């Protein structure tokens, strides 16, 4: 990227948030902090009203906006791919909003670029299992949760647990949402359990935003919470052996089941996983029971035998 393009991109980045640190700009463009400072001086000399706050970052004078910039072909294609993915992994409300934003993006494209996107669109598809958040009354749950996070409103939910399949009413204080293992999750302080809980959003049966607000200063940031969970969660390490010829059947799925490391040998691969649900892991392994071998721990081996015996008894 030449310097003119970088300077234009920096102004666009400054318009995207209230404060932008020099380190963020340096990371994005793979340049030194000294180069960032030179670029900022150049923009200031060009009449761009930049405010530099020592120890905080840079911002633009309130109300200053550059006219819409044109997107490159690569950026336009990236938007198209993002749209295809977004409508498959999120709720209907978010998909509708993203689609509306895409129309505004396409409105500033040149005619030739619009034509290319129209031709490319039917050639790109994302296939995944049915998205529970796209249908019925759950279609607005994610949007409601995002609104609650923005406005600091308590949420009342009717939730069904996965293991015990028990349904109960909860009053919760949302901390954040994240997407993992093909599902959306909500981290929140549960007033019923008087502790933090991880709720799978598609298992919420009913959701209502309450008028009462809650304080957020006592809650950890979402990233800090997830880091803490990784260290304190009751995790089990499981080692398995997979023949080389069968590795392809779990090559992609292994990342959704706590894959850590693998060691290749002449006869196959020794894989190590760390999981919070040994039961769920073993049931996943059943699909490869004729090929894989559980190395450790002993309780994982025993549970696999029990399930196989139950299957044989049902035949």
C-alpha positions as CSV (number, residue, x, y, z in Angstrom):
1,X,0.0,0.0,0.0
2,X,1.4,3.4,-1.0
3,X,1.4,6.3,1.4
4,X,-1.5,8.2,-0.2
5,X,-3.7,5.1,0.2
6,X,-2.5,4.6,3.7
7,X,-3.3,8.2,4.7
8,X,-6.8,7.9,3.3
9,X,-7.3,4.6,5.1
10,X,-6.1,6.1,8.4
11,X,-8.7,8.9,8.1
12,X,-11.4,6.2,7.5
13,X,-10.2,4.4,10.6
14,X,-10.3,7.5,12.7
15,X,-13.9,8.1,11.6
16,X,-14.8,4.5,12.7
17,X,-14.4,5.1,16.5
18,X,-14.1,7.9,19.0
19,X,-10.4,7.3,19.9
20,X,-7.8,5.3,17.9
21,X,-4.4,4.5,19.4
22,X,-1.2,4.9,17.4
23,X,-0.4,1.2,18.2
24,X,-3.7,0.1,16.5
25,X,-2.8,2.0,13.3
26,X,0.8,0.7,13.3
27,X,-0.5,-2.9,13.7
28,X,-3.1,-2.5,10.9
29,X,-0.6,-1.2,8.4
30,X,2.5,-3.0,9.6
31,X,4.5,0.2,10.1
32,X,6.5,1.7,13.0
33,X,5.1,4.1,15.5
34,X,7.5,6.7,14.1
35,X,5.8,6.3,10.6
36,X,2.4,6.7,12.3
37,X,3.5,10.0,13.9
38,X,4.8,11.2,10.5
39,X,1.5,10.3,8.8
40,X,-0.5,12.2,11.5
41,X,1.6,15.3,11.0
42,X,1.1,15.0,7.2
43,X,-2.7,14.8,7.7
44,X,-2.6,17.7,10.1
45,X,-0.7,19.8,7.6
46,X,-3.2,18.8,4.9
47,X,-6.0,20.4,7.0
48,X,-7.5,17.3,8.6
49,X,-8.7,18.3,12.0
50,X,-7.0,15.6,14.1
51,X,-7.0,15.8,17.9
52,X,-4.1,14.0,19.7
53,X,-4.7,13.1,23.3
54,X,-1.5,12.1,25.1
55,X,-1.7,8.6,26.4
56,X,-5.1,8.0,24.9
57,X,-5.0,8.2,21.1
58,X,-6.2,10.2,18.1
59,X,-9.7,11.4,17.2
60,X,-11.3,13.7,14.6
61,X,-13.1,16.9,15.5
62,X,-16.8,16.2,16.1
63,X,-18.8,16.5,13.0
64,X,-15.9,16.2,10.5
65,X,-16.6,13.6,7.8
66,X,-14.9,12.8,4.5
67,X,-17.2,12.0,1.6
68,X,-17.9,8.3,1.0
69,X,-14.8,6.6,-0.4
70,X,-14.9,4.0,-3.2
71,X,-14.4,0.4,-2.3
72,X,-11.9,-1.8,-4.1
73,X,-13.0,-4.9,-5.9
74,X,-11.3,-7.0,-3.2
75,X,-13.2,-5.1,-0.5
76,X,-16.5,-5.5,-2.3
77,X,-16.0,-9.3,-2.7
78,X,-15.1,-9.5,1.0
79,X,-18.5,-7.8,1.8
80,X,-20.3,-10.4,-0.3
81,X,-18.6,-13.3,1.4
82,X,-19.4,-11.7,4.8
83,X,-23.0,-11.3,3.9
84,X,-23.3,-15.0,2.9
85,X,-21.7,-16.1,6.2
86,X,-23.6,-13.6,8.3
87,X,-27.1,-14.8,7.3
88,X,-26.2,-18.4,8.2
89,X,-24.7,-17.9,11.6
90,X,-26.7,-15.1,13.2
91,X,-30.3,-14.2,14.0
92,X,-32.9,-12.9,11.5
93,X,-32.8,-9.4,12.9
94,X,-29.0,-9.1,12.6
95,X,-29.2,-10.6,9.1
96,X,-31.8,-8.0,8.0
97,X,-29.7,-5.1,9.4
98,X,-26.6,-6.4,7.7
99,X,-28.5,-6.8,4.4
100,X,-29.7,-3.2,4.7
101,X,-26.1,-2.1,5.3
102,X,-25.0,-4.0,2.3
103,X,-27.5,-2.1,0.1
104,X,-25.9,1.1,1.3
105,X,-22.4,-0.2,0.5
106,X,-23.5,-1.4,-3.0
107,X,-25.0,2.0,-3.6
108,X,-21.6,3.7,-3.7
109,X,-20.0,1.0,-6.0
110,X,-19.4,1.8,-9.6
111,X,-21.8,0.1,-12.1
112,X,-19.2,-2.3,-13.3
113,X,-18.4,-3.4,-9.7
114,X,-22.2,-3.9,-9.0
115,X,-22.4,-6.1,-12.1
116,X,-19.5,-8.2,-10.9
117,X,-21.0,-8.7,-7.5
118,X,-24.4,-9.7,-9.0
119,X,-22.6,-12.3,-11.2
120,X,-20.5,-13.6,-8.3
121,X,-23.3,-13.8,-5.7
122,X,-24.9,-17.0,-6.9
123,X,-21.5,-18.7,-7.2
124,X,-20.8,-18.3,-3.4
125,X,-22.8,-20.3,-0.8
126,X,-22.4,-21.2,2.9
127,X,-23.9,-24.5,3.9
128,X,-24.5,-25.3,7.6
129,X,-27.0,-27.0,9.9
130,X,-30.3,-25.3,10.5
131,X,-29.9,-22.0,12.4
132,X,-32.3,-22.1,15.3
133,X,-32.1,-18.3,15.7
134,X,-33.5,-17.6,12.2
135,X,-37.0,-18.9,12.9
136,X,-39.9,-18.3,15.2
137,X,-39.9,-16.2,18.3
138,X,-36.2,-16.7,18.8
139,X,-35.4,-14.7,15.7
140,X,-35.1,-11.4,17.7
141,X,-33.4,-12.8,20.8
142,X,-29.8,-11.8,19.8
143,X,-31.0,-8.3,18.9
144,X,-32.8,-8.0,22.2
145,X,-29.6,-9.1,24.1
146,X,-27.5,-6.6,22.2
147,X,-30.0,-3.9,23.1
148,X,-29.8,-4.9,26.7
149,X,-26.0,-4.8,26.6
150,X,-26.1,-1.3,25.1
151,X,-28.8,0.1,27.5
152,X,-27.8,-2.0,30.6
153,X,-31.2,-3.5,31.1
154,X,-31.9,-6.6,33.1
155,X,-33.3,-9.6,31.1
156,X,-35.8,-12.2,32.2
157,X,-35.5,-15.5,30.4
158,X,-37.1,-18.9,30.5
159,X,-34.2,-21.3,29.9
160,X,-33.8,-25.0,29.4
161,X,-30.5,-26.6,30.5
162,X,-28.7,-29.1,28.2
163,X,-27.6,-31.9,30.5
164,X,-30.6,-32.1,32.9
165,X,-33.1,-30.5,30.5
166,X,-34.6,-28.5,33.4
167,X,-36.6,-25.3,32.6
168,X,-36.6,-22.3,34.9
169,X,-37.1,-18.6,34.9
170,X,-34.0,-16.5,35.4
171,X,-33.3,-12.8,35.9
172,X,-29.9,-12.1,34.4
173,X,-27.3,-9.3,34.0
174,X,-25.7,-9.7,30.5
175,X,-21.9,-9.5,30.3
176,X,-21.5,-10.3,26.6
177,X,-22.2,-12.7,23.7
178,X,-19.8,-14.8,21.7
179,X,-20.0,-17.3,18.8
180,X,-18.3,-20.7,19.2
181,X,-18.8,-24.3,18.1
182,X,-21.6,-23.3,15.7
183,X,-23.6,-21.6,18.4
184,X,-24.2,-18.2,20.0
185,X,-23.7,-18.0,23.7
186,X,-24.6,-15.4,26.4
187,X,-22.4,-14.8,29.4
188,X,-24.5,-13.3,32.2
189,X,-24.8,-13.0,36.0
190,X,-27.7,-15.2,37.0
191,X,-29.6,-13.8,40.0
192,X,-31.2,-17.2,40.6
193,X,-27.8,-19.0,40.9
194,X,-26.0,-16.0,42.3
195,X,-23.1,-16.7,39.9
196,X,-22.0,-16.2,36.3
197,X,-23.6,-18.6,33.8
198,X,-23.0,-19.5,30.1
199,X,-26.4,-19.6,28.3
200,X,-26.8,-21.1,24.8
201,X,-29.1,-18.6,23.1
202,X,-31.0,-21.1,21.1
203,X,-32.0,-22.9,24.4
204,X,-33.7,-19.7,25.6
205,X,-37.5,-20.4,25.4
206,X,-38.7,-16.9,26.2
207,X,-36.9,-13.6,26.6
208,X,-38.1,-10.2,28.0
209,X,-36.2,-7.0,28.4
210,X,-37.0,-5.4,31.8
211,X,-37.2,-1.7,32.6
212,X,-34.8,-2.0,35.5
213,X,-31.1,-1.3,34.8
214,X,-28.0,-3.0,36.3
215,X,-24.5,-1.8,37.1
216,X,-21.7,-3.1,34.9
217,X,-18.7,-1.9,36.9
218,X,-18.7,-5.1,39.1
219,X,-18.7,-7.4,36.1
220,X,-15.5,-8.5,34.2
221,X,-15.0,-7.7,30.6
222,X,-16.1,-10.5,28.3
223,X,-12.6,-11.3,27.2
224,X,-11.3,-11.4,30.8
225,X,-14.3,-13.6,31.7
226,X,-13.6,-16.1,28.9
227,X,-9.9,-16.2,29.8
228,X,-10.8,-16.9,33.4
229,X,-13.2,-19.7,32.4
230,X,-10.5,-21.4,30.4
231,X,-8.3,-21.5,33.5
232,X,-10.9,-22.5,36.1
233,X,-13.3,-24.7,34.1
234,X,-13.3,-28.4,35.0
235,X,-11.5,-29.7,31.9
236,X,-10.6,-33.2,30.9
237,X,-7.6,-34.2,28.7
238,X,-8.3,-37.0,26.3
239,X,-5.8,-38.7,24.1
240,X,-6.9,-40.8,21.1
241,X,-5.2,-42.7,18.3
242,X,-6.5,-42.2,14.7
243,X,-5.2,-44.3,11.7
244,X,-3.7,-42.1,9.0
245,X,-6.4,-43.2,6.5
246,X,-9.2,-42.1,8.9
247,X,-7.8,-38.7,9.9
248,X,-9.6,-36.9,7.1
249,X,-13.0,-37.7,8.7
250,X,-12.3,-35.6,11.8
251,X,-9.8,-33.2,10.3
252,X,-12.2,-30.2,10.4
253,X,-14.5,-31.2,13.3
254,X,-11.6,-31.7,15.7
255,X,-11.3,-27.9,16.2
256,X,-14.8,-27.9,17.6
257,X,-14.0,-30.5,20.3
258,X,-11.0,-29.0,22.1
259,X,-8.2,-30.2,19.8
260,X,-4.8,-29.2,21.3
261,X,-1.9,-31.1,19.7
262,X,-1.1,-34.1,17.5
263,X,1.8,-36.4,17.0
264,X,2.2,-38.3,13.7
265,X,3.6,-41.8,13.7
266,X,4.2,-44.4,11.0
267,X,0.8,-46.0,11.7
268,X,-1.3,-43.0,12.6
269,X,-1.8,-39.9,14.7
270,X,-1.9,-39.5,18.4
271,X,-4.3,-36.5,19.2
272,X,-4.7,-34.6,22.4
273,X,-8.0,-32.9,23.3
274,X,-9.1,-30.8,26.3
275,X,-12.9,-30.8,26.8
276,X,-15.3,-29.6,29.4
277,X,-17.8,-32.4,28.5
278,X,-16.2,-35.9,28.4
279,X,-19.7,-37.3,27.7
280,X,-20.2,-35.1,24.6
281,X,-16.7,-35.9,23.4
282,X,-17.2,-39.7,23.7
283,X,-20.5,-39.5,21.9
284,X,-18.7,-37.6,19.1
285,X,-16.1,-40.4,19.0
286,X,-18.8,-43.0,18.6
287,X,-19.0,-42.2,14.9
288,X,-15.4,-43.4,14.5
289,X,-15.6,-46.2,17.1
290,X,-14.5,-48.8,14.5
291,X,-11.3,-46.9,13.7
292,X,-10.2,-44.7,16.7
293,X,-8.6,-45.9,19.9
294,X,-8.9,-44.0,23.2
295,X,-5.5,-43.9,24.9
296,X,-6.4,-42.1,28.1
297,X,-7.9,-41.4,30.5
298,X,-9.3,-44.8,31.8
299,X,-12.7,-43.3,32.5
300,X,-13.1,-42.2,28.9
301,X,-12.3,-45.8,27.8
302,X,-14.9,-47.2,30.2
303,X,-17.6,-44.8,29.1
304,X,-17.0,-45.7,25.5
305,X,-17.4,-49.4,26.3
306,X,-20.6,-48.6,28.2
307,X,-22.1,-46.7,25.3
308,X,-21.2,-49.5,22.8
309,X,-22.8,-52.1,25.1
310,X,-25.9,-50.0,25.3
311,X,-26.0,-49.7,21.5
312,X,-25.6,-53.5,21.2
313,X,-28.4,-54.0,23.6
314,X,-30.7,-51.9,21.5
315,X,-30.0,-53.9,18.3
